[in-house]
Amino acid sequence: RAVARAHEAGIPVPALSSVLDAIDAYRTGRLPANLLQAQRDYFGAHTYERVDREGVFHTAWERSRTA
């Protein structure tokens, strides 16, 4: 509530906002880090984990021929 009130009043509270973001990150299974895993796999043949299946995966990504 404090972060929301500060935001409504136009008062920056970066430390409190960061803490709130960190707490929210613990409550969700889907984060921007999931996108980073896919990008790392695409560019460097790293692996990634999925949220719907157990295990470690790698995709044979194909580059577009029109690009």
C-alpha positions in Angstrom: 0.0 0.0 0.0 2.8 2.4 0.8 4.4 1.9 -2.7 1.0 2.4 -4.3 0.3 5.6 -2.3 3.8 7.0 -3.1 3.3 6.2 -6.8 -0.1 8.0 -6.8 1.5 11.0 -5.2 4.4 11.0 -7.6 7.0 10.2 -4.9 9.7 7.9 -6.0 10.5 5.1 -3.6 13.0 2.9 -5.5 14.1 0.8 -2.5 10.5 -0.1 -1.5 9.6 -0.7 -5.1 12.5 -3.1 -5.5 11.5 -5.0 -2.4 8.0 -5.3 -3.6 9.2 -6.6 -7.0 11.4 -9.2 -5.3 8.5 -10.4 -3.2 6.3 -10.7 -6.2 9.0 -12.7 -8.0 8.8 -15.4 -5.3 5.0 -15.7 -5.9 5.0 -16.5 -9.6 6.3 -19.3 -11.8 6.5 -17.2 -14.9 9.1 -14.4 -15.0 11.2 -12.5 -17.5 13.9 -15.0 -16.7 12.0 -17.6 -18.7 12.5 -15.4 -21.8 16.2 -15.1 -21.0 16.5 -18.9 -20.9 15.0 -19.2 -24.3 17.3 -16.5 -25.7 20.3 -18.1 -24.2 19.3 -21.5 -25.8 18.7 -19.8 -29.2 22.1 -18.0 -29.3 24.3 -20.4 -27.5 22.7 -23.8 -27.5 22.2 -23.6 -23.7 19.3 -25.5 -22.2 16.1 -24.4 -20.5 13.5 -25.7 -18.1 9.8 -25.7 -18.7 7.0 -25.0 -16.3 4.7 -27.7 -17.7 7.2 -30.6 -17.6 10.1 -31.9 -15.6 13.6 -31.9 -17.1 16.0 -29.9 -19.1 15.3 -29.1 -22.8 17.1 -27.8 -25.9 15.4 -26.7 -29.1 17.0 -26.9 -32.5 16.1 -23.3 -33.5 15.9 -22.5 -37.2 16.8 -19.1 -38.5 14.4 -17.4 -40.8 15.5 -17.5 -44.5 13.9 -14.2 -45.2 15.9 -12.2 -42.6 
